[in-house]
Structure formats: structure tokens, C-alpha cells
Amino acid sequence: MLRNAAFLALALSLAGCGLSPVYSGGSASAPAVLAAQVAIAPIPDRAGFLVREALLDRLGQPTEVARYRLEVELDDQIVGFGVRGDNSVARERRTLRARYRLVEASTNTVVVDATAGSDAGIDRVSSNFAVVAAETTALERLSTEIARQIAARLALYARTAAPTAGLAAAK
């Protein structure tokens, strides 16, 4: 009985906090409409290919003439640390940072200018193949995380800009 009362009190307190799902409204929601209007510019190098593909998985291809262009610049670094007795590196940290801009295509106005980033630790072992495989796997995970962060930020922009930019009515 006490647990039910506590649950009811928690549910009522959350109902009044003003939170609502970002994608409420399904394909007619402002974030979904924005995603259908964004063309993703090519991003150089392997990391760029992976980030662009992950963004396409999240946002999809524009269904019509793109109203926005997403430009992404990546900084991919691997730094060794943790030195062993024989002066070899014991661990690496792979860091992937992205600076991205959402540009309104017709006016070249930047509407979102932000950064995203993530990093991963990699153990250095005696097998070079294993190290390369670990670095590649880390890059794939980091690319997916960067794309997730970018898509979330664009959804937030669409949600806050929808009344003023007419995103929901643009479809």
C-alpha cells in the first residue's frame, strides 16, 4: 500500500514538471520534419564516412529538396599513455570530436553551431592486428555516439524552433 502511494505521488509530481517526449507526434513532429529536410554534406576520411553513415541511419535521406545542410568537421586523435618498463605504450585513448553546423540552404544562415565528442580507451597488446582491430572498433563506436549526439541536438533545435521557423507546417 505504501509503495503504491509513493508511486502515485511520484507519477503525479512528474506529470506536472512539463516534460514531454521530443518525438511526440510521430512523423509529423518538428524533429522528424527537420530530419527529412537535412542534407548531410560529405565528411572526409574514414571517420567522416562512418559519422555520415551513422547520421544517415538516424536522420535518413532528405525526402524533398533539402532546406538545411549539415556540415561536420572531425578531429580524430589517438594518444598513447601508460608506459611499460620497456618504454612501450600500454594504453591508448582515441578521441573523436565534431564541430557541426546546421545551415539554412537558401540564405546560408547558420542556425545551429555546436560540438559533439566522445572518447574510448584501448589496450595495447603485443599483436599489431589486435591493436588495429581495437582502434577500428573504437572508431565505429565513437562515430555512432557522435551521430547520436548530433541528432539529439538537432531534435532539440527543431523542438524549440518549431513555432518560429514553421518546421511542423513545412511538411
NUMARFI-216333 format. One record per residue: x, z, y of N, C-alpha, C, O in turn; residue number from 1. Coordinates in steps of 0.1 Angstrom, whole numbers, plus 5000, padded with zeros to 4 digits. Example, Ala and Ser with C-alpha at 12.3 -4.5 7.8 and 13.67 -1.06 7.14 Angstrom:
2
 n.c1 n.c3 n.c2 ca.c1 ca.c3 ca.c2 c.c1 c.c3 c.c2 o.c1 o.c3 o.c2  nr
 5132 5078 4943  5123  5078  4955 5132 5078 4967 5142 5085 4967   1
 5128 5071 4978  5137  5071  4989 5129 5079 5000 5134 5080 5011   2
//
This chain:
171
 n.c1 n.c3 n.c2 ca.c1 ca.c3 ca.c2 c.c1 c.c3 c.c2 o.c1 o.c3 o.c2  nr
 5008 5000 4988  5000  5000  5000 5009 5000 5013 5006 4993 5022   1
 5019 5009 5012  5028  5010  5024 5036 4996 5026 5038 4992 5037   2
 5040 4990 5015  5047  4978  5015 5038 4967 5021 5043 4959 5029   3
 5025 4966 5017  5016  4957  5023 5014 4958 5038 5013 4949 5045   4
 5013 4971 5042  5011  4974  5056 5023 4970 5064 5022 4964 5075   5
 5035 4972 5059  5048  4968  5065 5049 4953 5066 5053 4947 5076   6
 5045 4946 5055  5045  4931  5055 5035 4926 5065 5038 4916 5073   7
 5023 4932 5066  5013  4927  5076 5018 4929 5090 5016 4921 5099   8
 5024 4941 5093  5030  4944  5106 5041 4934 5110 5041 4929 5121   9
 5049 4930 5100  5060  4921  5102 5054 4907 5105 5058 4900 5114  10
 5044 4903 5097  5038  4890  5099 5031 4889 5113 5032 4878 5119  11
 5024 4899 5117  5018  4899  5130 5028 4898 5141 5026 4892 5151  12
 5039 4906 5140  5049  4905  5150 5056 4892 5152 5059 4887 5163  13
 5058 4885 5140  5064  4871  5141 5054 4861 5146 5058 4851 5153  14
 5041 4863 5144  5031  4854  5149 5031 4853 5164 5028 4843 5170  15
 5034 4864 5170  5034  4865  5185 5047 4861 5192 5047 4862 5204  16
 5057 4858 5184  5070  4855  5190 5072 4841 5196 5081 4839 5203  17
 5062 4832 5193  5063  4819  5199 5071 4809 5191 5073 4798 5196  18
 5076 4813 5179  5084  4803  5171 5075 4793 5165 5064 4797 5161  19
 5079 4781 5164  5071  4771  5157 5081 4761 5151 5092 4759 5156  20
 5077 4755 5140  5086  4745  5134 5090 4734 5143 5082 4728 5150  21
 5102 4730 5142  5107  4719  5151 5100 4706 5147 5096 4698 5156  22
 5098 4703 5134  5092  4691  5130 5077 4692 5127 5072 4684 5120  23
 5071 4702 5134  5056  4702  5132 5050 4690 5138 5053 4686 5149  24
 5041 4684 5130  5035  4671  5134 5040 4660 5126 5036 4648 5127  25
 5050 4662 5117  5055  4652  5108 5061 4641 5115 5070 4643 5124  26
 5058 4629 5111  5064  4617  5117 5060 4614 5131 5066 4606 5138  27
 5050 4621 5136  5046  4620  5150 5052 4630 5159 5050 4630 5171  28
 5060 4639 5153  5067  4649  5161 5078 4643 5170 5083 4632 5167  29
 5081 4650 5181  5091  4645  5190 5104 4642 5184 5111 4632 5186  30
 5110 4651 5175  5122  4649  5169 5122 4636 5159 5132 4629 5159  31
 5111 4634 5152  5110  4623  5143 5109 4610 5151 5115 4600 5147  32
 5102 4610 5162  5101  4598  5171 5115 4595 5177 5119 4583 5177  33
 5122 4605 5182  5135  4603  5187 5145 4597 5177 5152 4588 5180  34
 5144 4603 5165  5153  4598  5154 5151 4583 5151 5160 4576 5148  35
 5138 4579 5152  5135  4565  5150 5140 4556 5161 5139 4543 5160  36
 5144 4562 5172  5148  4554  5184 5163 4554 5187 5168 4550 5197  37
 5171 4560 5177  5185  4562  5180 5194 4552 5171 5192 4552 5159  38
 5202 4544 5178  5212  4536  5171 5225 4544 5171 5229 4549 5181  39
 5232 4544 5160  5244  4551  5159 5256 4541 5160 5257 4532 5152  40
 5264 4543 5170  5275  4534  5172 5285 4536 5161 5286 4547 5156  41
 5293 4525 5158  5303  4527  5148 5313 4537 5152 5317 4539 5163  42
 5318 4545 5142  5328  4555  5144 5340 4551 5135 5339 4549 5123  43
 5352 4551 5142  5364  4546  5134 5369 4556 5124 5366 4568 5124  44
 5377 4550 5114  5384  4558  5104 5374 4562 5093 5362 4561 5093  45
 5380 4568 5082  5372  4573  5071 5363 4584 5074 5351 4584 5070  46
 5368 4593 5082  5359  4604  5087 5347 4599 5094 5336 4604 5093  47
 5350 4589 5103  5339  4583  5111 5329 4576 5102 5317 4577 5104  48
 5333 4569 5091  5324  4563  5082 5315 4573 5075 5303 4572 5074  49
 5322 4584 5071  5314  4595  5064 5304 4602 5073 5293 4604 5069  50
 5308 4604 5086  5299  4611  5095 5287 4601 5098 5276 4605 5099  51
 5290 4589 5101  5280  4579  5104 5270 4578 5092 5258 4577 5095  52
 5275 4577 5080  5266  4576  5069 5257 4588 5067 5245 4588 5064  53
 5263 4600 5070  5255  4613  5069 5245 4613 5080 5234 4618 5078  54
 5248 4608 5092  5238  4607  5103 5227 4597 5099 5216 4600 5102  55
 5231 4586 5093  5220  4576  5089 5211 4582 5079 5199 4580 5079  56
 5217 4591 5070  5208  4598  5060 5199 4607 5067 5187 4608 5062  57
 5203 4614 5077  5194  4623  5084 5185 4617 5094 5173 4620 5095  58
 5190 4607 5102  5182  4601  5112 5175 4588 5108 5164 4585 5113  59
 5181 4581 5099  5175  4568  5095 5180 4557 5105 5185 4560 5115  60
 5176 4545 5101  5179  4533  5109 5168 4533 5120 5156 4536 5117  61
 5171 4528 5132  5160  4527  5142 5150 4517 5137 5153 4506 5132  62
 5137 4520 5139  5126  4512  5134 5123 4501 5144 5116 4491 5140  63
 5127 4502 5156  5124  4492  5166 5137 4490 5174 5148 4495 5170  64
 5136 4484 5185  5147  4483  5194 5151 4497 5199 5143 4505 5204  65
 5164 4500 5197  5168  4514  5199 5168 4517 5214 5173 4510 5223  66
 5161 4528 5217  5160  4533  5231 5173 4541 5234 5176 4542 5246  67
 5179 4547 5224  5191  4555  5226 5202 4551 5218 5200 4544 5207  68
 5215 4554 5222  5227  4551  5214 5234 4564 5213 5236 4571 5222  69
 5238 4567 5201  5246  4579  5198 5261 4575 5196 5264 4567 5187  70
 5269 4581 5205  5283  4578  5205 5290 4590 5200 5288 4601 5205  71
 5299 4589 5190  5306  4600  5184 5321 4598 5184 5326 4587 5180  72
 5329 4608 5189  5343  4607  5188 5348 4619 5179 5343 4630 5181  73
 5356 4616 5169  5360  4627  5160 5375 4630 5162 5383 4622 5166  74
 5377 4643 5159  5391  4648  5158 5393 4655 5144 5387 4665 5142  75
 5400 4649 5136  5402  4653  5122 5417 4658 5121 5426 4650 5122  76
 5419 4671 5118  5432  4677  5116 5434 4685 5104 5424 4691 5099  77
 5445 4684 5098  5449  4693  5087 5461 4700 5091 5472 4695 5094  78
 5460 4714 5090  5471  4722  5094 5475 4731 5082 5466 4737 5076  79
 5488 4731 5079  5493  4740  5068 5496 4754 5073 5501 4755 5084  80
 5493 4763 5065  5497  4777  5068 5499 4785 5054 5496 4779 5044  81
 5504 4796 5055  5507  4804  5043 5519 4798 5035 5517 4791 5026  82
 5531 4802 5040  5543  4796  5034 5547 4804 5022 5547 4816 5022  83
 5551 4797 5011  5556  4803  4999 5571 4806 5000 5577 4803 5010  84
 5577 4813 4990  5591  4816  4990 5600 4804 4991 5611 4805 4996  85
 5595 4793 4985  5603  4780  4986 5601 4772 4998 5604 4760 4998  86
 5595 4778 5008  5591  4771  5021 5581 4760 5020 5580 4751 5028  87
 5573 4760 5009  5562  4750  5008 5549 4757 5013 5548 4769 5013  88
 5540 4749 5017  5527  4753  5022 5518 4758 5011 5517 4751 5001  89
 5512 4769 5012  5503  4775  5002 5488 4771 5005 5481 4769 4995  90
 5485 4770 5017  5471  4767  5021 5470 4757 5033 5480 4756 5041  91
 5459 4750 5034  5457  4741  5045 5443 4744 5051 5434 4749 5044  92
 5442 4741 5063  5429  4742  5069 5425 4728 5075 5433 4722 5083  93
 5414 4722 5070  5410  4709  5075 5399 4712 5085 5389 4718 5082  94
 5401 4707 5097  5391  4709  5108 5386 4695 5113 5394 4686 5116  95
 5373 4694 5114  5367  4682  5119 5358 4686 5131 5349 4694 5129  96
 5361 4680 5142  5354  4683  5154 5348 4670 5159 5354 4659 5158  97
 5336 4670 5165  5330  4658  5170 5325 4661 5184 5318 4671 5187  98
 5328 4652 5193  5321  4652  5206 5312 4640 5206 5316 4629 5203  99
 5299 4643 5209  5289  4632  5208 5281 4632 5220 5279 4642 5227 100
 5276 4620 5223  5267  4617  5235 5255 4609 5230 5257 4599 5223 101
 5244 4613 5235  5232  4605  5233 5229 4598 5246 5227 4605 5257 102
 5230 4585 5246  5229  4577  5258 5216 4569 5258 5213 4562 5248 103
 5209 4570 5269  5197  4561  5271 5202 4547 5273 5209 4544 5282 104
 5199 4538 5264  5204  4525  5264 5201 4516 5276 5210 4509 5281 105
 5189 4518 5281  5185  4509  5293 5193 4513 5306 5195 4504 5314 106
 5196 4525 5307  5202  4530  5320 5216 4535 5318 5223 4538 5328 107
 5221 4536 5306  5234  4541  5303 5236 4556 5308 5246 4560 5311 108
 5225 4563 5308  5224  4577  5313 5227 4586 5300 5220 4584 5290 109
 5236 4595 5302  5239  4604  5291 5229 4615 5292 5228 4623 5302 110
 5221 4617 5281  5211  4628  5281 5215 4640 5273 5210 4651 5275 111
 5224 4638 5264  5230  4649  5256 5245 4647 5255 5249 4636 5251 112
 5252 4657 5259  5267  4656  5257 5271 4670 5251 5271 4680 5258 113
 5275 4669 5238  5278  4682  5232 5289 4680 5221 5294 4669 5219 114
 5292 4691 5215  5302  4691  5204 5297 4697 5192 5288 4706 5192 115
 5303 4694 5181  5300  4700  5168 5313 4701 5160 5322 4694 5163 116
 5314 4711 5152  5326  4713  5144 5325 4721 5132 5315 4729 5131 117
 5334 4720 5123  5334  4728  5111 5348 4727 5105 5356 4718 5108 118
 5352 4736 5097  5365  4736  5090 5364 4741 5076 5354 4748 5072 119
 5374 4738 5068  5374  4742  5054 5388 4745 5050 5398 4739 5055 120
 5390 4755 5041  5403  4759  5036 5406 4751 5023 5397 4749 5015 121
 5418 4748 5021  5422  4740  5009 5435 4747 5003 5444 4749 5011 122
 5434 4750 4991  5446  4755  4984 5456 4744 4980 5452 4733 4975 123
 5469 4746 4983  5479  4736  4980 5484 4740 4966 5489 4751 4964 124
 5483 4731 4957  5488  4733  4943 5499 4723 4940 5503 4715 4949 125
 5505 4724 4928  5516  4716  4925 5513 4701 4923 5521 4692 4924 126
 5500 4698 4920  5496  4685  4917 5492 4678 4931 5482 4682 4937 127
 5499 4667 4934  5495  4660  4946 5481 4654 4945 5474 4653 4955 128
 5478 4649 4933  5464  4643  4931 5454 4654 4934 5443 4651 4941 129
 5455 4666 4929  5446  4677  4932 5444 4680 4947 5433 4683 4951 130
 5455 4680 4954  5455  4683  4968 5448 4672 4976 5439 4674 4984 131
 5450 4659 4972  5444  4648  4979 5429 4648 4976 5420 4646 4984 132
 5425 4652 4963  5411  4653  4959 5404 4664 4967 5393 4662 4971 133
 5411 4675 4969  5405  4686  4976 5404 4683 4991 5394 4687 4997 134
 5413 4676 4997  5412  4672  5011 5401 4662 5013 5394 4663 5023 135
 5399 4653 5003  5388  4643  5004 5374 4650 5003 5365 4647 5010 136
 5373 4659 4993  5361  4667  4991 5358 4675 5004 5346 4676 5008 137
 5368 4681 5010  5366  4689  5022 5361 4680 5033 5352 4684 5040 138
 5366 4668 5034  5362  4659  5045 5347 4655 5043 5340 4654 5052 139
 5343 4652 5030  5330  4649  5027 5320 4660 5031 5310 4658 5037 140
 5324 4672 5028  5315  4684  5031 5315 4686 5047 5304 4688 5052 141
 5326 4684 5053  5327  4686  5068 5318 4675 5075 5312 4678 5085 142
 5319 4663 5070  5311  4652  5076 5296 4655 5075 5289 4653 5084 143
 5292 4660 5063  5278  4664  5062 5274 4675 5071 5263 4674 5077 144
 5282 4685 5073  5280  4696  5082 5279 4691 5096 5270 4696 5104 145
 5288 4683 5100  5288  4677  5114 5275 4670 5117 5269 4672 5127 146
 5271 4661 5107  5259  4654  5109 5247 4663 5110 5238 4661 5117 147
 5247 4674 5102  5236  4684  5102 5235 4690 5116 5224 4691 5122 148
 5247 4694 5122  5247  4700  5135 5242 4690 5146 5234 4694 5155 149
 5246 4678 5145  5242  4668  5155 5227 4665 5154 5221 4665 5164 150
 5222 4664 5142  5208  4661  5140 5200 4673 5145 5189 4671 5152 151
 5204 4685 5143  5197  4697  5148 5197 4697 5163 5187 4701 5169 152
 5208 4694 5169  5209  4694  5184 5200 4683 5190 5194 4685 5200 153
 5200 4672 5184  5191  4661  5188 5176 4664 5187 5168 4661 5195 154
 5173 4671 5176  5159  4676  5174 5155 4686 5185 5144 4686 5190 155
 5165 4695 5188  5162  4704  5198 5160 4698 5212 5151 4701 5219 156
 5168 4688 5215  5167  4680  5227 5153 4673 5227 5146 4674 5237 157
 5149 4667 5216  5137  4660  5216 5125 4669 5218 5115 4666 5225 158
 5126 4681 5212  5115  4691  5213 5114 4696 5227 5103 4698 5232 159
 5125 4698 5234  5124  4703  5248 5121 4692 5258 5116 4694 5269 160
 5126 4680 5255  5124  4668  5265 5111 4661 5262 5108 4652 5270 161
 5104 4663 5252  5092  4655  5248 5082 4655 5259 5077 4644 5262 162
 5078 4665 5266  5068  4664  5276 5073 4656 5288 5065 4649 5294 163
 5086 4657 5291  5091  4650  5303 5095 4636 5300 5094 4627 5309 164
 5100 4633 5288  5105  4620  5285 5095 4611 5278 5098 4599 5276 165
 5084 4617 5274  5074  4609  5268 5078 4604 5254 5074 4594 5249 166
 5086 4613 5246  5090  4609  5233 5079 4608 5223 5079 4598 5215 167
 5070 4617 5224  5059  4617  5214 5050 4605 5216 5044 4600 5207 168
 5048 4601 5229  5040  4590  5232 5047 4576 5231 5040 4566 5231 169
 5060 4576 5229  5068  4564  5228 5066 4556 5216 5069 4544 5215 170
 5061 4562 5205  5060  4556  5192 5048 4546 5191 5046 4540 5181 171
//
